[in-house]
Amino acid sequence: MIEGDAGYGGVGPNFLPWLCAVALGMCGIWLMGEAWTGGFRHAAEPGGSARADLGPFVWVSAGLLLNAGLIEHLGFILSCALCYLLAVQGLRRAQGQQHVLSTRMLVKDVLTGLVIAAPVYWTFTQLLAINLPGLTNTGWL
């Protein structure tokens, strides 16, 4: 529905969607060619175990669900740090790491989650003026 008239730069507003469609079409043709000629013959064999490990799945899922449920109450930074903590616990358990619930490891994971979430929150709220749920009304927490 967007007019296709070229603008100041010589391309119109429908140029990028067409470019993406052509690129995706070429990728599709390439994948069909690979499938018809025997697929990816030099690819490594798939790894992993034969059965799913539900414990790590529960940890990662709990992190995502708690983040979604608590973001309005704890604010973006704390809920994302909690999500990071739980997801990392699940990933460590999936790798079979020992001592995943040590105090030192938990503190390190919480601090890492805060270091990741805080700049993201500040970038969105202060620089991009996009409202994310905060713990206070100051825009900094």
DSSP file with accessible surface (Angstrom, degrees, kcal/mol):
  #  RESIDUE AA STRUCTURE BP1 BP2  ACC     N-H-->O    O-->H-N    N-H-->O    O-->H-N    TCO  KAPPA ALPHA  PHI   PSI    X-CA   Y-CA   Z-CA
    1    1 A M              0   0  233      0, 0.0     2,-0.3     0, 0.0     3,-0.0   0.000 360.0 360.0 360.0  -9.1    0.0    0.0    0.0
    2    2 A I        -     0   0  113      1,-0.1    12,-0.0     2,-0.0     2,-0.0  -0.625 360.0-110.0 -81.7 135.6    3.1    2.3    0.2
    3    3 A E        -     0   0  139     -2,-0.3    11,-0.3     1,-0.1    -1,-0.1  -0.340  19.2-144.0 -61.7 143.8    3.6    4.4   -2.9
    4    4 A G        +     0   0   41      8,-0.1     8,-0.2     9,-0.1    -1,-0.1   0.291  51.4 133.5 -96.0  10.5    6.7    3.2   -4.9
    5    5 A D        -     0   0  120      1,-0.1     2,-0.1     6,-0.1     9,-0.1  -0.368  62.1-111.7 -64.8 137.2    7.9    6.7   -6.0
    6    6 A A        -     0   0   67      6,-0.2     6,-0.2     4,-0.1    -1,-0.1  -0.427  33.8-151.8 -69.9 141.6   11.6    7.2   -5.5
    7    7 A G    >   -     0   0   47      4,-1.4     3,-1.4    -2,-0.1    -1,-0.1   0.005  44.5 -60.2 -95.3-154.8   12.5    9.8   -2.9
    8    8 A Y  T 3  S+     0   0  244      1,-0.3     4,-0.1     2,-0.1    -2,-0.1   0.872 132.7  51.6 -61.2 -39.2   15.5   12.0   -2.5
    9    9 A G  T 3  S-     0   0   68      2,-0.3    -1,-0.3     1,-0.1     3,-0.1   0.447 118.1-106.6 -81.6  -1.1   18.0    9.2   -2.4
   10   10 A G  S <  S+     0   0   52     -3,-1.4     2,-0.4     1,-0.3    -2,-0.1   0.396  92.8  90.2  93.5  -7.4   16.7    7.6   -5.5
   11   11 A V        -     0   0   78     -6,-0.1    -4,-1.4    -5,-0.0    -2,-0.3  -0.951  67.6-134.3-122.0 148.3   14.9    4.7   -3.8
   12   12 A G    >   -     0   0   14     -2,-0.4     3,-1.6    -6,-0.2     4,-0.4  -0.301  33.6 -94.6 -92.0 178.9   11.4    4.5   -2.6
   13   13 A P  T 3  S+     0   0   75      0, 0.0     3,-0.2     0, 0.0    -9,-0.1   0.676 121.3  58.6 -70.7 -14.7   10.0    3.3    0.7
   14   14 A N  T 3> S+     0   0   53    -11,-0.3     4,-1.5     1,-0.2     5,-0.2   0.377  80.6  90.8 -95.8   8.8    9.3   -0.2   -0.7
   15   15 A F  H <> S+     0   0  101     -3,-1.6     4,-2.5     2,-0.2     5,-0.2   0.945  84.6  48.7 -67.1 -48.3   12.9   -0.8   -1.7
   16   16 A L  H  > S+     0   0  109     -4,-0.4     4,-2.7     1,-0.2     5,-0.2   0.925 109.9  50.3 -64.7 -44.0   14.0   -2.5    1.6
   17   17 A P  H  > S+     0   0   79      0, 0.0     4,-2.4     0, 0.0    -1,-0.2   0.920 113.1  47.8 -59.8 -38.0   11.1   -4.9    1.7
   18   18 A W  H  X S+     0   0  165     -4,-1.5     4,-2.6     2,-0.2    -2,-0.2   0.913 110.6  51.3 -67.4 -39.8   11.8   -5.9   -1.9
   19   19 A L  H  X S+     0   0   91     -4,-2.5     4,-2.4     1,-0.2    -1,-0.2   0.932 111.8  46.8 -62.0 -44.3   15.5   -6.3   -1.1
   20   20 A C  H  X S+     0   0   65     -4,-2.7     4,-2.7     2,-0.2     5,-0.2   0.905 111.5  51.6 -63.7 -41.6   14.7   -8.6    1.9
   21   21 A A  H  X S+     0   0   54     -4,-2.4     4,-2.4    -5,-0.2    -2,-0.2   0.918 111.1  47.3 -63.7 -40.9   12.2  -10.6   -0.2
   22   22 A V  H  X S+     0   0   82     -4,-2.6     4,-2.5     2,-0.2    -2,-0.2   0.932 112.7  49.1 -66.8 -42.5   14.8  -11.2   -3.0
   23   23 A A  H  X S+     0   0   52     -4,-2.4     4,-2.2     1,-0.2    -2,-0.2   0.930 113.4  46.3 -63.4 -44.1   17.5  -12.2   -0.4
   24   24 A L  H  X S+     0   0  125     -4,-2.7     4,-2.3     2,-0.2    -1,-0.2   0.889 111.1  52.9 -66.1 -37.6   15.1  -14.6    1.3
   25   25 A G  H  X S+     0   0   38     -4,-2.4     4,-2.3    -5,-0.2    -2,-0.2   0.918 108.8  49.6 -62.8 -41.0   14.0  -16.0   -2.0
   26   26 A M  H  X S+     0   0  125     -4,-2.5     4,-2.4     1,-0.2    -2,-0.2   0.905 110.3  50.4 -65.3 -39.8   17.6  -16.6   -3.0
   27   27 A C  H  X S+     0   0   69     -4,-2.2     4,-2.6     2,-0.2    -1,-0.2   0.904 109.9  51.2 -63.1 -40.6   18.3  -18.4    0.3
   28   28 A G  H  X S+     0   0   30     -4,-2.3     4,-2.4     2,-0.2    -2,-0.2   0.915 109.8  48.7 -63.1 -41.9   15.2  -20.5   -0.3
   29   29 A I  H  X S+     0   0  116     -4,-2.3     4,-2.4     2,-0.2    -2,-0.2   0.925 111.4  50.4 -64.4 -41.9   16.4  -21.5   -3.8
   30   30 A W  H  X S+     0   0  146     -4,-2.4     4,-2.3     1,-0.2    -2,-0.2   0.930 110.9  48.5 -62.1 -45.1   19.8  -22.4   -2.4
   31   31 A L  H  X S+     0   0   87     -4,-2.6     4,-2.3     2,-0.2    -1,-0.2   0.894 110.7  50.7 -64.2 -39.2   18.3  -24.6    0.4
   32   32 A M  H  X S+     0   0   95     -4,-2.4     4,-2.5     2,-0.2    -1,-0.2   0.915 109.5  51.6 -65.0 -39.0   16.1  -26.4   -2.1
   33   33 A G  H  X S+     0   0   29     -4,-2.4     4,-1.5     1,-0.2     6,-0.2   0.911 109.7  49.2 -62.2 -42.4   19.1  -27.0   -4.3
   34   34 A E  H  <>S+     0   0   40     -4,-2.3     5,-3.9     1,-0.2    -1,-0.2   0.906 111.6  49.3 -62.9 -41.6   21.0  -28.5   -1.3
   35   35 A A  H ><5S+     0   0   71     -4,-2.3     3,-0.9     3,-0.2    -2,-0.2   0.899 111.6  48.4 -66.0 -39.7   18.1  -30.7   -0.4
   36   36 A W  H 3<5S+     0   0  204     -4,-2.5    -1,-0.2     1,-0.2    -2,-0.2   0.772 112.3  48.9 -73.2 -25.5   17.7  -32.0   -4.0
   37   37 A T  T 3<5S-     0   0   89     -4,-1.5    -1,-0.2    -5,-0.2    -2,-0.2   0.249 135.5 -74.7-100.5  13.9   21.4  -32.8   -4.3
   38   38 A G  T < 5 -     0   0   56     -3,-0.9    -3,-0.2    -4,-0.2    -2,-0.1   0.508  67.3-109.1 111.5   3.8   21.8  -34.7   -1.1
   39   39 A G  S   <S-     0   0   16     -5,-3.9     2,-1.5    -6,-0.2     3,-0.1  -0.207  73.3 -17.2  76.7-162.6   21.8  -32.0    1.5
   40   40 A F    >   +     0   0  115      1,-0.2     3,-1.2     2,-0.1    -1,-0.1  -0.610  64.7 177.4 -83.7  90.7   24.6  -30.8    3.6
   41   41 A R  T 3  S+     0   0  143     -2,-1.5    -1,-0.2     1,-0.3    -2,-0.1   0.767  75.4  47.7 -70.4 -26.7   27.0  -33.7    3.1
   42   42 A H  T 3  S+     0   0  180     -3,-0.1    -1,-0.3     2,-0.0     2,-0.1   0.304  82.8 120.7-101.4  11.6   29.9  -32.2    5.1
   43   43 A A    <   -     0   0   63     -3,-1.2     2,-0.0     1,-0.1     0, 0.0  -0.425  68.3-106.9 -75.2 148.8   27.9  -31.2    8.2
   44   44 A A        -     0   0   94      1,-0.1    -1,-0.1    -2,-0.1     3,-0.1  -0.356  40.8 -93.8 -70.6 155.0   28.8  -32.6   11.5
   45   45 A E        -     0   0  166      1,-0.1    -1,-0.1    -2,-0.0     2,-0.0  -0.408  51.1 -96.0 -66.1 144.5   26.6  -35.3   13.1
   46   46 A P        -     0   0  117      0, 0.0    -1,-0.1     0, 0.0     2,-0.1  -0.364  44.8-154.2 -64.7 141.8   24.1  -33.8   15.5
   47   47 A G        +     0   0   78     -3,-0.1     2,-0.1    -2,-0.0    -3,-0.0  -0.277  41.7  78.6-101.9-168.6   25.2  -33.9   19.1
   48   48 A G  S    S-     0   0   82     -2,-0.1     2,-0.1     4,-0.0     4,-0.1  -0.250  79.4 -55.8  96.0 173.6   23.3  -34.0   22.4
   49   49 A S        -     0   0   97      2,-0.2     4,-0.1     1,-0.1    -2,-0.0  -0.463  41.7-118.3 -88.3 165.1   21.6  -36.7   24.3
   50   50 A A  S    S+     0   0  110     -2,-0.1     2,-0.3     2,-0.1    -1,-0.1   0.789  97.7  46.6 -73.4 -27.1   18.8  -38.9   23.0
   51   51 A R  S    S-     0   0  203      1,-0.0    -2,-0.2     0, 0.0     2,-0.1  -0.882  90.9-106.9-118.0 150.7   16.4  -37.7   25.7
   52   52 A A        -     0   0   87     -2,-0.3     2,-0.8     1,-0.1    -2,-0.1  -0.421  25.0-131.7 -71.8 144.8   15.6  -34.2   26.8
   53   53 A D     >  -     0   0   97      1,-0.2     4,-1.1    -2,-0.1    -1,-0.1  -0.872  19.7-169.4 -98.9 107.1   16.8  -33.1   30.2
   54   54 A L  H  > S+     0   0  118     -2,-0.8     4,-2.4     1,-0.2     5,-0.2   0.782  73.9  69.1 -73.5 -26.7   13.8  -31.5   31.9
   55   55 A G  H  > S+     0   0   36      1,-0.2     4,-2.0     2,-0.2    -1,-0.2   0.966 103.8  40.4 -57.7 -57.0   15.6  -30.0   34.9
   56   56 A P  H  > S+     0   0   12      0, 0.0     4,-2.4     0, 0.0     5,-0.3   0.891 113.2  56.5 -60.1 -36.5   17.5  -27.4   32.9
   57   57 A F  H  X S+     0   0  132     -4,-1.1     4,-2.7     1,-0.2     5,-0.2   0.911 106.7  49.6 -60.2 -41.0   14.4  -26.7   30.8
   58   58 A V  H  X S+     0   0   88     -4,-2.4     4,-2.7     2,-0.2    -1,-0.2   0.909 110.0  50.9 -65.6 -41.6   12.4  -26.0   34.0
   59   59 A W  H  X S+     0   0   71     -4,-2.0     4,-1.9     2,-0.2    -2,-0.2   0.943 114.3  42.6 -61.7 -47.5   15.1  -23.6   35.3
   60   60 A V  H  X S+     0   0   43     -4,-2.4     4,-2.2     2,-0.2    -2,-0.2   0.928 115.6  49.4 -66.6 -42.0   15.2  -21.6   32.0
   61   61 A S  H  X S+     0   0   30     -4,-2.7     4,-2.8    -5,-0.3     5,-0.2   0.903 108.9  52.8 -64.1 -40.0   11.4  -21.6   31.7
   62   62 A A  H  X S+     0   0   36     -4,-2.7     4,-2.8    -5,-0.2     5,-0.3   0.902 107.6  52.5 -62.2 -40.1   11.0  -20.4   35.3
   63   63 A G  H  X S+     0   0    0     -4,-1.9     4,-2.0    -5,-0.2    -2,-0.2   0.940 112.5  43.8 -60.8 -45.4   13.4  -17.5   34.5
   64   64 A L  H  X S+     0   0  105     -4,-2.2     4,-2.2     2,-0.2    -2,-0.2   0.925 116.5  45.8 -66.7 -44.0   11.3  -16.4   31.5
   65   65 A L  H  X S+     0   0  129     -4,-2.8     4,-2.3     2,-0.2    -2,-0.2   0.902 113.5  48.4 -68.8 -40.5    8.0  -16.8   33.2
   66   66 A L  H  X S+     0   0   74     -4,-2.8     4,-2.6    -5,-0.2    -1,-0.2   0.885 109.9  53.6 -66.3 -36.9    9.1  -15.1   36.4
   67   67 A N  H  X S+     0   0   32     -4,-2.0     4,-1.4    -5,-0.3    -2,-0.2   0.949 111.6  45.0 -59.8 -47.2   10.5  -12.2   34.3
   68   68 A A  H  < S+     0   0   74     -4,-2.2     4,-0.3     1,-0.2    -2,-0.2   0.887 118.5  43.4 -65.2 -36.6    7.2  -11.8   32.5
   69   69 A G  H  < S+     0   0   48     -4,-2.3    -1,-0.2     1,-0.2    -2,-0.2   0.795 121.5  36.2 -80.7 -28.1    5.2  -12.0   35.8
   70   70 A L  H >X>S+     0   0   55     -4,-2.6     4,-3.4    -5,-0.2     3,-0.7   0.494  85.8  94.8-105.5  -3.3    7.4   -9.8   38.0
   71   71 A I  H 3X5S+     0   0   37     -4,-1.4     4,-1.2     1,-0.3     8,-0.1   0.864  88.7  48.6 -61.8 -34.5    8.6   -7.1   35.6
   72   72 A E  H 345S+     0   0  139     -4,-0.3    -1,-0.3     2,-0.2    -2,-0.1   0.773 120.1  37.7 -73.8 -24.3    5.8   -4.8   36.6
   73   73 A H  H <45S+     0   0  140     -3,-0.7    -2,-0.2    -4,-0.1    -1,-0.1   0.841 128.4  28.6 -96.9 -39.3    6.5   -5.3   40.3
   74   74 A L  H  <5S-     0   0   60     -4,-3.4     4,-0.5     1,-0.2    -3,-0.2   0.625 107.7-120.8 -94.3 -19.3   10.3   -5.5   40.5
   75   75 A G     X< -     0   0    1     -4,-1.2     4,-2.0    -5,-0.6    59,-0.3  -0.111  33.5 -72.1  92.3 164.4   11.1   -3.3   37.5
   76   76 A F  H  > S+     0   0   33     57,-3.0     4,-2.4     1,-0.2     5,-0.3   0.918 125.6  50.5 -61.7 -47.3   13.0   -4.2   34.4
   77   77 A I  H  > S+     0   0   13     56,-0.2     4,-2.1     1,-0.2    -1,-0.2   0.950 114.8  39.7 -63.9 -51.3   16.5   -4.4   35.9
   78   78 A L  H  > S+     0   0   73     -4,-0.5     4,-2.2     2,-0.2    -1,-0.2   0.901 116.5  49.6 -68.8 -38.6   15.7   -6.7   38.8
   79   79 A S  H  X S+     0   0    0     -4,-2.0     4,-2.3     1,-0.2    -1,-0.2   0.902 112.6  47.6 -69.4 -35.9   13.4   -9.0   36.9
   80   80 A C  H  X S+     0   0   26     -4,-2.4     4,-2.6    -5,-0.3    -1,-0.2   0.876 110.0  52.7 -70.9 -35.2   15.9   -9.4   34.0
   81   81 A A  H  X S+     0   0    5     -4,-2.1     4,-2.5    -5,-0.3    -2,-0.2   0.909 110.4  48.3 -64.5 -39.8   18.7  -10.1   36.5
   82   82 A L  H  X S+     0   0   50     -4,-2.2     4,-2.5     2,-0.2     5,-0.2   0.921 110.7  51.1 -64.3 -42.5   16.5  -12.8   38.1
   83   83 A C  H  X S+     0   0   19     -4,-2.3     4,-2.6     1,-0.2     5,-0.2   0.929 110.8  48.8 -59.9 -43.6   15.8  -14.2   34.6
   84   84 A Y  H  X S+     0   0   76     -4,-2.6     4,-2.7     2,-0.2     5,-0.3   0.934 110.0  51.8 -62.5 -45.5   19.5  -14.2   33.9
   85   85 A L  H  X S+     0   0   26     -4,-2.5     4,-2.0     1,-0.2    -2,-0.2   0.938 114.2  42.0 -57.5 -49.1   20.3  -16.0   37.2
   86   86 A L  H  X S+     0   0   22     -4,-2.5     4,-2.1     2,-0.2    -1,-0.2   0.895 114.4  50.8 -69.6 -38.5   17.7  -18.7   36.6
   87   87 A A  H  X S+     0   0   24     -4,-2.6     4,-2.5    -5,-0.2    -2,-0.2   0.923 110.4  49.2 -66.0 -41.2   18.6  -19.2   32.9
   88   88 A V  H  X S+     0   0   18     -4,-2.7     4,-2.7    -5,-0.2     5,-0.2   0.900 108.6  54.0 -65.8 -38.1   22.3  -19.5   33.7
   89   89 A Q  H  X S+     0   0    1     -4,-2.0     4,-2.2    -5,-0.3    -1,-0.2   0.926 110.1  47.5 -59.6 -44.0   21.5  -22.1   36.4
   90   90 A G  H  X S+     0   0    0     -4,-2.1     4,-2.1     2,-0.2    -2,-0.2   0.918 112.2  48.6 -63.6 -42.8   19.6  -24.1   33.8
   91   91 A L  H  X S+     0   0  109     -4,-2.5     4,-1.4     2,-0.2    -2,-0.2   0.890 111.1  50.3 -67.4 -37.1   22.4  -23.9   31.2
   92   92 A R  H  <>S+     0   0   34     -4,-2.7     5,-2.3     1,-0.2     4,-0.4   0.902 110.6  49.5 -66.1 -40.2   25.0  -24.9   33.8
   93   93 A R  H ><5S+     0   0   76     -4,-2.2     3,-0.9    -5,-0.2    -2,-0.2   0.869 106.3  56.5 -66.5 -34.3   23.0  -27.9   34.8
   94   94 A A  H 3<5S+     0   0   59     -4,-2.1    -1,-0.2     1,-0.3    -2,-0.2   0.841 107.9  48.4 -65.8 -30.8   22.5  -28.9   31.2
   95   95 A Q  T 3<5S-     0   0  145     -4,-1.4    -1,-0.3    -5,-0.1    -2,-0.2   0.508 116.1-117.7 -84.5  -6.8   26.3  -29.0   30.9
   96   96 A G  T < 5 +     0   0   47     -3,-0.9    -3,-0.2    -4,-0.4     2,-0.1   0.734  51.4 169.1  79.2  22.9   26.6  -31.1   34.1
   97   97 A Q      < -     0   0   80     -5,-2.3     3,-0.3     1,-0.1    -1,-0.2  -0.425  26.9-132.5 -69.9 145.1   28.6  -28.5   36.0
   98   98 A Q  S    S+     0   0  149      1,-0.2    -1,-0.1    -2,-0.1    -5,-0.0  -0.544  79.4  25.7 -93.6 160.2   29.0  -29.1   39.7
   99   99 A H    >   +     0   0  152     -2,-0.2     3,-1.0     1,-0.1    -1,-0.2   0.893  67.1 153.1  57.9  44.2   28.5  -26.6   42.6
  100  100 A V  T 3   +     0   0   11     -3,-0.3    -1,-0.1     1,-0.2    -2,-0.1   0.689  68.1  53.5 -77.9 -15.4   26.0  -24.5   40.6
  101  101 A L  T 3  S+     0   0  100      4,-0.1    -1,-0.2     5,-0.0    -2,-0.1   0.109  76.2 134.1-106.5  24.4   24.3  -23.2   43.7
  102  102 A S    <>  -     0   0   45     -3,-1.0     4,-2.5     1,-0.1     5,-0.2  -0.401  64.2-122.5 -70.6 150.3   27.4  -22.0   45.6
  103  103 A T  H  > S+     0   0  112      1,-0.2     4,-2.6     2,-0.2     5,-0.2   0.909 111.9  52.6 -60.4 -42.1   27.0  -18.5   47.1
  104  104 A R  H  > S+     0   0  198      1,-0.2     4,-2.2     2,-0.2    -1,-0.2   0.914 111.0  46.8 -60.9 -43.5   30.0  -17.2   45.2
  105  105 A M  H  > S+     0   0   37      2,-0.2     4,-2.4     1,-0.2    -1,-0.2   0.906 112.1  50.1 -66.9 -41.2   28.5  -18.4   41.9
  106  106 A L  H  X S+     0   0   51     -4,-2.5     4,-2.5     2,-0.2    -2,-0.2   0.917 111.4  48.0 -64.6 -43.6   25.0  -17.0   42.7
  107  107 A V  H  X S+     0   0   77     -4,-2.6     4,-2.6     2,-0.2     5,-0.2   0.923 112.1  50.2 -62.9 -43.0   26.4  -13.5   43.7
  108  108 A K  H  X S+     0   0  107     -4,-2.2     4,-2.4    -5,-0.2    -2,-0.2   0.920 111.7  48.1 -61.6 -41.4   28.5  -13.5   40.5
  109  109 A D  H  X S+     0   0    1     -4,-2.4     4,-2.4     2,-0.2    -2,-0.2   0.898 111.6  49.0 -68.7 -39.7   25.4  -14.4   38.4
  110  110 A V  H  X S+     0   0   56     -4,-2.5     4,-2.4     2,-0.2    -2,-0.2   0.938 113.1  47.4 -64.7 -45.0   23.2  -11.7   40.0
  111  111 A L  H  X S+     0   0   98     -4,-2.6     4,-2.5     1,-0.2    -2,-0.2   0.909 111.9  50.2 -64.5 -39.0   25.9   -9.1   39.5
  112  112 A T  H  X S+     0   0   47     -4,-2.4     4,-1.9    -5,-0.2    -1,-0.2   0.920 110.0  50.9 -64.2 -42.2   26.4  -10.1   35.9
  113  113 A G  H  X S+     0   0    2     -4,-2.4     4,-2.7     1,-0.2     5,-0.2   0.901 111.6  47.6 -60.8 -40.7   22.6   -9.9   35.3
  114  114 A L  H  X S+     0   0   52     -4,-2.4     4,-2.5     2,-0.2    -2,-0.2   0.903 109.4  53.2 -66.9 -39.8   22.5   -6.5   36.8
  115  115 A V  H  < S+     0   0  103     -4,-2.5    -1,-0.2     1,-0.2    -2,-0.2   0.837 115.7  40.9 -65.8 -31.1   25.5   -5.3   34.7
  116  116 A I  H  X S+     0   0   90     -4,-1.9     4,-1.1    -5,-0.2    -2,-0.2   0.913 118.9  43.3 -80.5 -45.1   23.7   -6.5   31.6
  117  117 A A  H  X S+     0   0    5     -4,-2.7     4,-2.6    -5,-0.2     5,-0.2   0.864 105.2  60.7 -73.8 -38.1   20.2   -5.3   32.4
  118  118 A A  H  X S+     0   0   13     -4,-2.5     4,-2.8     1,-0.2     5,-0.2   0.944 106.1  44.0 -61.8 -50.2   21.0   -1.8   33.8
  119  119 A P  H  > S+     0   0   61      0, 0.0     4,-2.5     0, 0.0    -1,-0.2   0.880 113.5  52.7 -63.7 -33.3   22.6   -0.4   30.6
  120  120 A V  H  X S+     0   0   57     -4,-1.1     4,-2.4     2,-0.2     5,-0.2   0.947 111.7  46.0 -63.2 -46.4   19.9   -1.8   28.5
  121  121 A Y  H  X S+     0   0    7     -4,-2.6     4,-2.9     1,-0.2     5,-0.3   0.939 114.5  47.1 -60.8 -47.4   17.2   -0.2   30.7
  122  122 A W  H  X>S+     0   0   92     -4,-2.8     4,-2.5     1,-0.2     5,-1.0   0.880 111.0  52.0 -65.3 -37.9   19.0    3.1   30.7
  123  123 A T  I  X>S+     0   0   60     -4,-2.5     5,-2.0    -5,-0.2     4,-0.8   0.942 114.6  41.9 -62.7 -45.9   19.5    3.1   27.0
  124  124 A F  I  <5S+     0   0   76     -4,-2.4     6,-3.3     3,-0.2    -2,-0.2   0.919 124.3  35.0 -68.9 -43.4   15.9    2.4   26.3
  125  125 A T  I  <5S+     0   0   23     -4,-2.9    -3,-0.2     4,-0.2    -2,-0.2   0.906 128.5  30.0 -81.1 -41.1   14.5    4.9   28.9
  126  126 A Q  I  <5S+     0   0   84     -4,-2.5    -3,-0.2    -5,-0.3    -2,-0.1   0.886 131.4  27.0 -89.1 -41.5   17.0    7.7   28.8
  127  127 A L  I  <<S+     0   0  137     -5,-1.0    -3,-0.2    -4,-0.8    -4,-0.1   0.878 132.2  30.6 -91.5 -41.4   18.3    7.7   25.2
  128  128 A L  S   <S-     0   0   98     -5,-2.0    -3,-0.2    -6,-0.2    -4,-0.1   0.535  94.1-132.7 -96.2  -8.1   15.5    6.2   23.2
  129  129 A A        +     0   0   80     -6,-0.3     2,-0.5     1,-0.2    -4,-0.2   0.863  53.2 148.4  57.5  39.9   12.6    7.5   25.4
  130  130 A I        -     0   0   77     -6,-3.3     2,-0.5    -7,-0.1    -1,-0.2  -0.920  48.4-124.6-104.0 124.7   10.9    4.1   25.4
  131  131 A N        +     0   0  156     -2,-0.5    -6,-0.1    -3,-0.1    -7,-0.0  -0.580  33.8 173.9 -76.0 120.4    9.1    3.4   28.6
  132  132 A L        -     0   0   43     -2,-0.5     2,-0.2   -11,-0.1     7,-0.1  -0.922  44.2 -91.4-117.2 149.8   10.1    0.2   30.4
  133  133 A P        -     0   0   32      0, 0.0   -57,-3.0     0, 0.0     2,-0.3  -0.411  50.4-169.7 -64.3 128.9    8.7   -0.7   33.8
  134  134 A G        -     0   0   26    -59,-0.3   -59,-0.2    -2,-0.2     3,-0.0  -0.739  34.2-124.8-115.9 165.8   11.0    0.6   36.6
  135  135 A L  S    S+     0   0   89      6,-2.7     2,-0.2    -2,-0.3   -60,-0.1   0.853  99.6  22.6 -75.8 -34.2   11.2    0.1   40.3
  136  136 A T  S    S-     0   0   53      5,-1.6     3,-0.5    -3,-0.0     5,-0.1  -0.740  82.8-114.4-121.8 176.5   11.0    3.8   40.9
  137  137 A N  S    S+     0   0  177     -2,-0.2    -2,-0.0     1,-0.2    -1,-0.0   0.335  94.8  89.7 -93.5   7.8    9.6    6.7   38.9
  138  138 A T  S    S-     0   0   93      3,-0.1    -1,-0.2     1,-0.1     0, 0.0   0.723  92.4-126.0 -78.5 -21.1   13.0    8.3   38.4
  139  139 A G  S    S+     0   0   16     -3,-0.5   -14,-0.1     2,-0.2   -13,-0.1   0.467  93.8  84.4  88.7   0.3   13.8    6.5   35.2
  140  140 A W              0   0  133      1,-0.2   -18,-0.1   -15,-0.1    -3,-0.1   0.564 360.0 360.0-110.7 -14.1   17.1    5.2   36.6
  141  141 A L              0   0   96     -5,-0.1    -6,-2.7   -20,-0.1    -5,-1.6  -0.787 360.0 360.0-131.2 360.0   15.9    2.1   38.5
